[in-house]
């Protein structure tokens, strides 16, 4: 029976050698190396778990049944030797040589994912372990493999990592980071590593350029779609994809980030649920064209923030966990997609906004021991509030335990800005809060050690001595007060104006600013003070005089953008080191704009000022600036458009202005007007353009009029100048 049994095993060995042959065929891109023994073979490359199992079976047979070899005929022993030799040859391991591998049809057939919007593509060499995440990060990209269903997790760490056959330093963690600079252009780059968890050999194929391009030689990609646009319909919660058709292309792929959503015609509408996106978050949407040879173009992309389309769903998994001291509850729930905040309710009454894991105390809720309550939470976004999720809570019995111990290790020290005292002490076990006292007069309840009490809150005088005290509190009462005698110093603060120290002022004293016409700017607080403001000093002050110059650029120009008209340009500058960008863009300057009227209305010696602007009998335009011209901070334009033909020769006046807001109560904003008026008619400006024979590089070596002709804009000039010529005949 032993002879028969062993003979069947030989047949199984022959049969199983086909497995080895199949694996060798799959790995035909590898070059053979000599292996010393089977076990090292499987340890090195791990071609197949099935093959390793077969090795163990065969090894056991040869070991455990070696005693039976003497009863096997010499012919059958020869068969064993032949099979083992065949197996050793068939299972000889292979090592990838990156210098010998270029574009290959085997790699082309893999399923590739584009890395962001760059022309780099990746594929998993192991079908059982696809990608969970492929993310462009500037100079590098991140890959997170996905564990296939039914397999054990093989992450987070890798060993024996190589890139193109050379050792590669891979940081520990669930992600694989590869720099673009480490990749070979127009080659299939091979990343390999062994999982430290399950000894699984993982392979990633990386291609610089679309694999369908054919490597070094390259195949021309089809053109990417143009005028790609995404429109969300909030009413039916859909997304419409549209783009211009590419000649010769009938198939287009639609992406959200690196995820392919599906094939689209020239335009298509998706339900937002099909996109797997979150409301209120920004995504990069993309579309590619695919030709008949299945070559895909580069993505045409656009970034779009998915609108909030509906009120969120009610929170789920609501729990209320009471702390060990039975003084407060932790409210927890599952975060709701699309929610921007949450509201907490007690017995149906709104109490406060709360986050997941937020705390509500017995004291703030007015809860009584051994009483039934209903806690409720809703989710909120810009579209409204969800239904309420509720949970029944019965407050526990509170036993009469001892009040907490008094705080120890008291330290009171001035904070760095000298505006208050930092309270330090050892936290007391069981305490839920602490009370602060000055000369045994209660001042404030604090949360914990390390909180700052301002000098204003203390109500103390500088230069005097006080007893500062702290007690510990819980639901059962208050400890005795621990005290420390503190000598309060006479604190002085520096006043700096335009970079020079002016004086030192004691805390709480006042300082009167000078009569600078435009006021003063507090560099630290980012606010402006009116001239002659009296300030109560409670910190160092770094002030700068506001000295803005508002100037009209010489002349006027024609506005060519529809509607056309006459344009005046204003430039604001700062005559000191005060940052123009800061004061114009942080809310200190609340308005810039242009007043436009006629020279007749303004009068021969008239000026544009507050009185003229407020005079409703004077016809004028007040054009508020909405952005900086040419992205230059401080430069803006104001235009009069749709000018009647009868007014082509009318002299218009443009005056720019800037309005400063002061932090002082009951002080009105101050407007500064340009000192010079620009007076021009649109006919005069147009005629000057026609008459100007100057050529410049700015206008491609042409006159300005010739340049406008090339842009198809000279007809606008002719229209305005023609009226003047007719009137002058």
C-alpha positions in Angstrom: 0.0 0.0 0.0 2.9 2.3 0.7 4.2 1.8 -2.9 0.8 2.7 -4.3 0.4 5.8 -2.1 3.8 7.2 -3.0 3.2 6.6 -6.7 0.0 8.7 -6.4 2.0 11.4 -4.7 4.4 11.4 -7.6 1.5 12.0 -10.0 0.4 14.9 -7.8 3.8 16.4 -8.0 3.8 16.2 -11.8 0.4 17.8 -11.7 1.4 20.6 -9.3 4.5 21.4 -11.3 2.1 22.9 -13.9 1.3 25.5 -11.3 4.9 26.5 -11.1 5.1 26.6 -14.9 2.0 28.8 -15.0 3.5 31.2 -12.5 6.8 31.3 -14.4 4.9 32.2 -17.6 3.1 35.1 -15.8 6.5 36.4 -14.7 8.1 36.2 -18.1 9.5 39.7 -17.8 11.9 38.5 -15.1 15.4 37.2 -15.7 16.4 33.8 -14.1 18.8 33.6 -11.1 20.1 30.4 -9.4 18.6 29.5 -6.1 20.3 27.4 -3.4 17.2 25.9 -2.0 13.4 26.0 -2.3 12.8 27.6 1.0 15.0 30.7 0.2 13.2 30.9 -3.2 9.9 31.4 -1.5 11.2 33.7 1.1 12.8 35.9 -1.4 10.0 36.6 -3.9 6.8 34.8 -2.5 5.6 34.0 -6.0 2.6 32.1 -4.7 1.2 30.8 -1.4 0.0 27.8 -3.3 3.5 27.0 -4.5 4.9 27.4 -1.0 2.3 25.0 0.3 3.3 22.5 -2.4 6.9 22.8 -1.4 6.0 21.9 2.2 4.0 18.9 1.1 6.8 17.6 -1.0 9.4 18.3 1.7 7.3 16.3 4.2 7.0 13.4 1.7 10.7 13.2 1.2 11.4 13.5 4.9 8.6 11.4 6.5 8.5 8.8 3.8 12.2 8.6 3.0 12.2 5.2 4.7 9.9 3.9 2.0 12.2 5.0 -0.8 13.9 1.6 -0.6 10.7 -0.1 -1.7 10.2 2.1 -4.7 11.7 0.8 -7.8 14.8 2.4 -9.3 12.7 3.5 -12.2 10.3 5.4 -9.9 13.2 6.9 -8.0 14.5 8.2 -11.3 11.1 9.8 -11.9 11.3 11.6 -8.6 14.7 12.9 -9.5 13.5 14.1 -12.8 10.4 15.8 -11.4 12.5 17.6 -8.7 14.9 18.8 -11.3 12.0 20.1 -13.5 10.5 21.8 -10.5 13.8 23.5 -9.6 14.1 24.8 -13.1 10.5 25.8 -13.5 10.5 27.7 -10.2 13.8 29.4 -10.6 13.2 32.9 -9.3 13.4 36.1 -11.4 14.6 39.6 -10.6 13.3 42.7 -12.4 16.0 44.7 -14.2 14.7 48.2 -14.8 17.4 49.0 -17.3 16.2 46.4 -19.6 12.5 47.2 -19.4 10.7 49.9 -21.4 7.2 50.2 -22.7 5.6 46.8 -22.9 2.2 45.5 -24.0 1.9 43.5 -20.7 2.0 46.7 -18.6 -0.2 48.6 -21.0 -3.1 46.1 -20.3 -3.2 47.0 -16.6 -5.8 49.3 -15.2 -4.1 52.8 -14.7 -5.1 55.7 -12.6 -3.9 59.3 -13.4 -2.2 61.1 -10.5 -4.2 64.2 -10.1 -3.9 66.4 -13.2 -0.3 65.4 -14.0 0.8 63.2 -16.8 1.8 60.4 -14.5 -0.2 57.1 -14.2 -0.1 54.2 -11.7 -1.4 50.6 -11.7 -1.4 47.8 -9.1 0.7 44.8 -10.2 -1.3 42.7 -7.8 -4.9 42.4 -8.8 -5.9 41.4 -5.3 -4.7 44.7 -3.8 -6.0 47.7 -5.8 -5.5 51.4 -4.7 -7.6 53.0 -2.1 -6.1 56.5 -2.6 -3.9 58.1 -5.4 -3.1 61.7 -4.5 -0.8 64.3 -6.1 1.1 66.3 -3.4 3.2 68.7 -5.5 6.8 67.3 -5.7 5.6 63.8 -4.7 2.5 61.6 -4.8 0.8 59.3 -2.2 -0.6 55.8 -2.8 -2.6 54.0 -0.2 -3.3 50.3 -1.2 -6.7 48.8 -0.5 -7.0 45.5 1.2 -9.1 43.1 -1.0 -12.2 41.5 0.4 -11.4 38.3 2.3 -7.7 39.1 2.9 -5.8 40.1 5.9 -4.6 43.7 6.3 -1.0 43.8 5.0 -0.2 47.4 6.0 1.0 49.7 7.4 4.8 49.1 7.0 7.0 47.7 4.2 10.4 46.0 4.1 12.8 45.2 1.3 11.5 48.2 -0.7 12.9 48.8 -4.2 12.3 51.3 -7.0 13.5 50.1 -10.4 15.6 47.4 -8.6 17.4 49.8 -6.3 16.9 50.1 -2.6 14.3 52.7 -1.8 13.8 54.4 1.6 10.1 54.2 2.5 8.8 56.0 5.5 6.7 53.9 7.9 2.9 54.3 7.7 -0.1 53.3 5.7 0.9 55.4 2.7 3.5 55.0 0.0 5.2 58.3 -0.9 7.2 58.5 -4.2 8.9 61.7 -5.5 8.5 62.5 -9.2 12.2 63.2 -9.4 13.0 59.5 -8.6 11.1 58.3 -11.7 12.5 57.4 -15.1 10.9 59.3 -17.9 9.1 57.2 -20.6 9.8 54.0 -18.7 7.6 51.7 -16.7 8.9 52.3 -13.1 8.5 49.3 -10.8 8.0 49.8 -7.0 8.1 46.7 -4.9 8.0 46.1 -1.2 7.1 43.3 1.3 4.5 43.9 3.9 5.8 43.8 7.4 2.4 42.4 8.6 1.7 39.5 6.2 4.9 39.1 4.1 2.9 40.0 1.0 5.0 41.2 -1.9 3.3 44.2 -3.4 4.1 45.7 -6.8 3.2 49.1 -8.3 3.7 50.1 -11.9 4.3 53.8 -12.4 4.4 55.4 -15.9 5.7 58.9 -16.7 3.2 59.6 -19.5 0.0 57.8 -20.4 0.9 54.0 -20.8 -1.2 53.9 -23.9 1.2 56.3 -25.5 3.7 53.5 -26.2 6.7 54.6 -24.0 9.6 56.3 -25.6 8.3 56.5 -29.2 4.9 57.9 -28.1 1.5 57.9 -29.7 -0.3 61.2 -30.1 -3.0 61.7 -27.6 -6.4 63.0 -28.7 -7.2 66.6 -27.8 -8.8 67.2 -24.4 -12.4 68.6 -24.3 -12.7 72.4 -24.0 -15.2 74.7 -22.3 -15.6 72.0 -19.6 -18.3 73.1 -17.1 -20.1 71.8 -14.1 -23.6 73.0 -13.1 -25.4 71.8 -10.0 -29.2 71.9 -9.9 -30.2 72.4 -6.2 -33.9 71.7 -6.9 -33.5 68.1 -8.2 -30.0 67.5 -6.7 -28.3 66.8 -9.9 -25.0 67.7 -11.6 -24.9 68.5 -15.3 -21.6 68.0 -17.1 -21.0 69.9 -20.4 -18.1 70.5 -22.8 -17.4 71.1 -26.4 -17.2 68.0 -28.6 -13.8 66.9 -29.8 -13.6 66.1 -33.5 -13.4 62.4 -34.2 -14.2 61.5 -30.6 -17.4 59.7 -29.5 -16.4 58.6 -26.0 -15.6 60.7 -23.0 -14.7 59.8 -19.4 -15.9 61.8 -16.5 -13.9 62.0 -13.2 -14.2 63.3 -9.7 -10.6 63.7 -8.5 -8.9 60.5 -9.6 -12.2 58.5 -9.5 -13.7 57.7 -12.8 -17.5 58.1 -12.6 -18.5 56.9 -16.0 -18.6 57.5 -19.7 -20.5 60.6 -20.8 -21.7 62.1 -24.1 -21.2 65.7 -24.9 -23.3 66.5 -21.9 -25.0 64.4 -19.2 -26.8 64.9 -15.9 -25.9 62.8 -12.9 -27.7 62.5 -9.6 -25.4 63.9 -6.9 -25.6 60.6 -5.1 -23.8 59.0 -8.0 -20.8 61.2 -7.6 -20.0 60.2 -4.0 -19.2 63.8 -3.0 -20.0 65.7 0.2 -22.1 68.9 0.1 -20.1 72.0 0.8 -16.7 70.5 -0.1 -14.5 71.5 -3.1 -13.6 68.9 -5.7 -11.6 68.7 -8.9 -13.9 67.5 -11.7 -12.3 66.2 -14.9 -13.3 64.9 -18.4 -11.1 63.2 -21.0 -11.6 62.2 -24.6 -10.9 58.6 -25.7 -10.2 57.7 -29.3 -11.0 54.5 -31.2 -7.6 53.1 -30.2 -8.6 53.6 -26.5 -6.0 56.3 -26.0 -7.1 58.8 -23.4 -6.4 62.5 -23.5 -5.1 64.6 -20.6 -7.9 65.7 -18.3 -9.7 68.9 -18.7 -10.4 70.0 -15.1 -12.4 72.5 -13.2 -12.6 73.0 -9.4 -16.1 73.3 -8.0 -17.5 73.5 -4.5 -20.5 71.2 -4.2 -23.4 73.4 -3.0 -25.4 72.6 0.1 -28.5 71.1 -1.4 -30.7 70.2 1.5 -31.0 70.3 5.3 -29.0 67.6 6.9 -30.3 64.3 8.2 -30.9 63.9 11.9 -27.9 62.7 14.0 -27.8 59.0 14.8 -26.3 56.9 17.5 -27.0 59.6 20.1 -25.6 58.9 23.6 -25.2 60.8 26.9 -22.4 59.6 29.2 -22.2 61.0 32.7 -18.8 61.6 34.2 -17.5 59.9 37.3 -18.3 62.9 39.5 -21.9 62.9 38.2 -21.6 66.6 37.4 -21.8 66.7 33.6 -22.8 64.7 30.5 -20.8 64.1 27.4 -23.1 64.2 24.4 -21.9 62.1 21.5 -23.4 61.1 18.1 -22.4 60.2 14.6 -21.3 63.2 12.5 -23.8 64.0 9.8 -22.7 64.6 6.2 -23.2 68.2 5.1 -23.8 69.5 8.7 -22.0 72.7 9.7 -23.1 72.7 13.3 -25.4 71.0 15.9 -27.9 72.2 18.4 -28.6 70.7 21.8 -32.1 70.7 23.3 -33.4 69.9 26.8 -37.0 68.7 27.0 -37.5 70.2 23.5 -36.1 73.7 24.4 -32.9 74.9 22.6 -30.0 75.3 25.0 -26.8 75.9 23.0 -24.8 74.8 20.0 -22.7 71.7 20.6 -20.1 69.6 18.9 -19.8 65.8 18.8 -18.4 64.9 22.2 -19.6 68.2 23.7 -20.1 68.7 27.5 -23.3 69.9 29.2 -23.1 70.5 33.0 -25.8 69.9 35.6 -25.4 73.6 36.6 -26.0 75.1 33.2 -28.9 72.8 32.5 -30.5 73.2 36.0 -30.7 69.4 36.3 -32.0 67.8 39.5 -30.8 64.4 40.8 -33.0 61.3 40.1 -35.1 63.1 37.5 -36.1 62.1 34.0 -35.1 64.4 31.1 -35.1 64.3 27.3 -31.9 65.3 25.6 -32.1 66.2 21.9 -29.7 67.0 19.1 -30.3 68.4 15.6 -27.9 68.9 12.6 -27.8 72.3 10.9 -26.5 73.7 7.6 -27.3 76.7 5.4 -30.5 74.9 4.1 -32.0 74.5 7.6 -32.2 72.3 10.6 -32.8 68.5 10.7 -35.3 66.6 12.7 -34.4 66.1 16.4 -32.8 62.9 17.6 -33.6 62.4 21.3 -32.5 60.2 24.2 -34.1 59.7 27.6 -31.8 60.4 30.5 -32.4 59.9 34.2 -30.0 61.8 36.4 -28.3 59.7 39.1 -28.5 60.1 42.8 -25.7 62.3 44.1 -24.4 61.2 47.5 -23.1 63.7 50.0 -19.4 63.3 49.5 -16.8 65.7 50.9 -16.1 69.0 49.1 -12.8 69.1 47.3 -9.5 70.0 48.9 -8.2 73.6 48.7 -5.7 74.3 45.8 -2.0 74.1 46.5 1.1 75.6 45.0 -0.4 79.0 44.2 1.6 81.3 41.9 0.4 84.7 40.5 2.5 86.4 37.9 2.0 89.1 35.3 1.5 87.9 31.8 3.8 88.9 29.0 1.7 91.8 27.9 1.3 93.0 31.5 -2.4 93.2 31.1 -3.3 90.7 33.8 -2.3 88.0 36.2 -1.7 84.4 35.3 -3.1 82.0 37.9 -1.2 78.8 38.6 -1.9 76.0 41.0 -2.0 72.3 41.2 -5.3 70.9 39.9 -7.5 69.4 42.7 -9.0 65.9 42.2 -12.8 66.1 41.9 -12.9 69.8 41.3 -15.1 71.0 38.4 -14.1 74.6 38.6 -12.3 77.2 40.7 -13.2 80.5 42.3 -10.9 83.5 42.3 -10.9 86.1 45.1 -9.2 89.5 45.8 -9.0 90.3 49.5 -11.7 87.6 50.0 -14.0 89.3 47.6 -15.2 87.0 44.8 -14.2 88.1 41.3 -14.5 85.3 38.8 -15.0 81.5 38.4 -12.3 80.0 36.3 -12.0 76.6 34.5 -8.5 75.5 35.5 -5.0 76.4 36.4 -3.3 78.6 33.8 -6.2 81.1 33.2 -5.4 84.8 33.1 -7.4 87.4 35.0 -7.1 90.9 33.6 -6.3 93.9 35.7 -9.6 95.4 34.8 -11.4 92.3 36.1 -9.3 92.4 39.3 -10.4 96.0 40.1 -7.1 96.8 41.7 -4.8 99.8 42.0 -1.2 99.6 40.9 1.5 99.8 43.5 -0.6 98.3 46.3 -0.6 94.9 48.0 -3.5 92.4 47.9 -4.4 88.9 48.9 -5.2 86.8 45.9 -7.1 83.6 46.6 -8.4 80.5 44.9 -10.9 77.8 46.0 -11.9 74.5 44.4 -15.6 73.7 43.6 -17.7 70.7 42.8 -21.4 69.8 43.0 -21.1 69.2 46.7 -19.7 72.6 47.6 -16.6 74.8 47.8 -13.2 74.2 49.5 -11.5 76.7 51.8 -9.7 79.6 50.0 -5.9 79.3 49.5 -4.4 82.8 49.6 -1.1 84.5 48.5 -0.1 88.1 49.2 0.8 89.9 46.0 2.6 93.2 45.5 1.1 94.8 42.4 3.8 96.8 40.6 3.4 100.2 38.9 3.2 99.0 35.3 4.3 101.4 32.5 3.7 101.0 28.7 5.7 102.5 25.8 3.9 104.7 23.2 5.7 104.5 19.8 4.7 106.8 17.0 6.0 106.4 13.4 8.8 104.1 14.7 10.0 106.4 17.5 9.3 106.0 21.2 7.4 109.1 22.4 6.8 108.3 26.1 6.0 105.8 28.8 2.5 105.8 30.3 1.4 104.1 33.6 -1.4 101.5 33.3 -4.8 103.1 33.2 -3.6 106.6 32.4 -4.6 108.4 29.3 -2.7 109.6 26.2 -4.0 112.2 23.8 -3.1 111.9 20.1 -2.0 114.8 18.1 -4.0 116.5 15.4 -2.9 114.6 12.3 -5.5 115.3 9.6 -6.1 111.7 8.7 -5.7 110.2 12.1 -3.5 107.4 13.4 -3.3 103.6 12.8 -2.7 101.1 15.6 -0.3 98.5 14.1 -1.0 95.8 16.7 -4.8 96.2 17.0 -5.3 97.0 13.3 -7.6 99.9 13.9 -7.6 103.6 13.2 -8.0 106.5 15.7 -9.4 109.9 14.8 -7.2 113.0 15.4 -6.9 114.1 19.0 -8.3 110.9 20.4 -7.8 110.3 24.1 -6.8 106.7 24.7 -6.7 104.9 28.1 -3.4 103.0 28.0 -3.5 99.3 29.0 -0.7 97.9 26.9 2.2 99.0 24.7 1.0 101.0 21.7 2.7 101.1 18.2 1.0 103.9 16.2 1.6 105.3 12.8 0.3 108.5 11.2 -2.1 107.9 8.4 -0.9 109.8 5.4 -2.7 108.6 2.3 -2.3 110.5 -1.0 -5.1 110.3 -3.5 -4.1 111.3 -7.0 -5.8 111.3 -10.4 -3.8 109.8 -13.2 -3.3 112.4 -15.9 -6.2 112.6 -18.4 -8.8 110.0 -19.1 -9.2 107.0 -21.3 -11.9 105.2 -23.3 -13.5 102.2 -21.7 -13.7 99.6 -24.5 -15.4 96.9 -22.5 -19.2 96.9 -23.1 -20.8 99.2 -22.0 -18.2 101.7 -23.4 -17.6 105.2 -22.1 -15.1 107.5 -20.5 -12.8 106.1 -17.7 -10.9 108.0 -15.0 -8.1 106.3 -13.0 -7.1 107.0 -9.4 -4.0 106.0 -7.5 -3.6 105.9 -3.7 -0.2 105.9 -2.1 1.1 106.0 1.5 3.6 108.7 2.3 5.2 106.8 5.2 6.0 103.2 6.0 2.4 102.3 6.7 1.5 99.3 4.6 -0.9 100.3 1.9 -2.0 96.7 1.4 -2.9 96.4 5.1 -4.8 99.6 5.6 -6.7 99.3 2.3 -7.8 95.7 2.7 -8.3 95.1 6.5 -11.5 97.1 7.0 -9.8 100.4 8.1 -10.6 101.9 4.7 -14.2 101.1 4.2 -14.7 102.6 0.7 -12.9 103.8 -2.3 -14.5 105.3 -5.4 -14.9 108.0 -8.0 -17.1 111.1 -8.2 -18.0 112.0 -11.8 -19.8 115.2 -12.8 -19.5 117.9 -15.6 -17.2 120.9 -15.5 -20.3 123.1 -15.9 -22.0 121.6 -12.8 -18.8 121.8 -10.7 -18.2 125.4 -11.7 -15.1 127.2 -12.7 -13.5 127.2 -9.2 -15.5 124.4 -7.8 -13.9 121.4 -5.9 -15.3 118.0 -5.1 -15.6 117.7 -1.3 -18.1 116.5 1.3 -20.3 119.6 0.8 -20.5 119.0 -3.0 -21.2 115.3 -2.6 -24.0 116.0 -0.1 -25.6 118.7 -2.3 -28.4 116.8 -4.0 -29.0 119.7 -6.4 -25.6 118.9 -8.1 -25.9 116.1 -10.6 -23.1 113.5 -10.1 -22.2 109.9 -10.2 -20.7 108.2 -7.1 -19.0 105.0 -8.4 -17.9 102.6 -5.6 -14.7 100.7 -6.4 -15.0 96.9 -6.4 -11.5 95.9 -7.1 -7.9 97.0 -7.8 -7.0 97.8 -11.4 -4.4 95.4 -12.8 -4.2 93.8 -9.4 -2.2 96.8 -8.2 -3.3 97.7 -4.6 -4.4 101.3 -4.4 -5.1 101.8 -8.2 -8.7 101.8 -9.4 -11.0 103.2 -12.1 -14.4 104.8 -12.3 -16.3 105.2 -15.6 -19.3 107.0 -17.1 -20.9 104.8 -19.7 -23.8 104.9 -22.2 -22.9 108.5 -23.0 -25.6 110.2 -25.2 -24.3 111.3 -28.5 -25.1 114.9 -27.6 -22.6 114.6 -24.7 -19.6 113.3 -26.7 -18.1 116.8 -26.5 -19.2 117.5 -22.9 -16.3 118.0 -20.5 -16.6 115.5 -17.6 -14.7 115.7 -14.3 -13.4 112.7 -12.4 -12.3 112.8 -8.7 -11.2 109.7 -6.8 -11.6 109.3 -3.0 -10.9 107.1 0.0 -12.9 106.8 3.2 -11.3 105.9 6.6 -13.3 104.3 9.4 -12.2 105.2 13.0 -12.6 102.9 16.0 -13.7 105.9 18.2 -17.3 105.9 19.3 -19.4 108.7 17.7 -16.7 109.7 15.3 -17.8 109.8 11.6 -15.6 108.3 8.9 -13.3 110.7 7.0 -13.2 110.9 3.2 -10.1 112.1 1.4 -10.6 113.4 -2.1 -8.0 113.7 -4.9 -6.6 117.2 -5.0 -6.6 117.5 -8.8 -9.6 117.2 -11.1 -9.3 115.5 -14.5 -11.4 117.2 -17.1 -12.0 115.4 -20.4 -14.6 114.8 -23.0 -14.8 111.4 -24.7 -14.6 113.1 -28.1 -11.3 114.8 -27.1 -9.8 111.5 -25.8 -10.8 109.7 -29.0 -9.4 112.4 -31.3 -6.1 112.3 -29.3 -5.9 108.6 -30.0 -6.3 109.1 -33.7 -3.8 112.0 -33.8 -1.1 110.1 -31.7 1.6 108.9 -34.1 3.8 107.4 -31.4 4.7 103.7 -31.7 5.8 101.6 -28.8 6.7 98.0 -28.0 3.6 97.9 -25.7 1.5 98.2 -28.8 3.5 95.7 -30.9 5.5 98.5 -32.6 2.3 100.2 -33.8 0.5 103.4 -32.8 -2.2 103.0 -30.3 -4.9 103.5 -32.9 -3.3 100.9 -35.2 -3.1 98.5 -32.3 -6.8 99.0 -31.6 -7.6 98.4 -35.3 -5.9 95.0 -35.0 -8.1 94.2 -31.9 -11.3 95.3 -33.7 -11.8 98.2 -31.3 -11.0 101.3 -33.5 -14.7 101.6 -34.5 -15.5 102.7 -30.9 -12.8 105.5 -31.2 -14.2 106.5 -34.6 -17.7 106.7 -33.2 -16.7 109.1 -30.4 -14.2 111.1 -32.6 -16.6 111.4 -35.6 -19.1 113.4 -33.6 -16.4 115.9 -32.7 -15.3 116.2 -36.3 -18.8 116.8 -37.5 -19.5 119.4 -34.9 -16.3 121.3 -35.8 -17.0 121.6 -39.5 
